[in-house]
């Protein structure tokens, strides 16, 4: 599934991949959840530092969004 996420990313990491398990449809559903989380935290989806920024979001903010 992680390769599907990389393929969906706006930041190219690989030229080609071989998928052996998981489905693109479940990746799209989960990607939608990630996009909503980024929006909730005020982080741009295309920001190359988005993972690092997510790590700095206070847990209280994340819990409040549930």
QUIWO-V349031 format. One line per field, one symbol per residue. ss: DSSP state (@ for helix, = for strand, . for the rest). psi: psi as a letter, one per 40 degrees, with the letter a starting at -180 (. if undefined). burial: # if it has 9 or more other ideal C-beta (glycine too) atoms within 8 Angstrom, else .. A space follows every 50 residues. Layout:
# QUIWO-V349031
ss: ???
psi: ???
burial: ???
This chain:
# QUIWO-V349031
ss: .@@@@@@@...............@@@@@@@@@@@@@@@@@.........@ @@@@@...@@@@@@..
psi: dddddddeiehhdidiihheiiidddddddddddddddddefhhdeheed dddddehhdddddde.
burial: #.####...................###.##...#.###.#.#.#....# ..##..#...##....
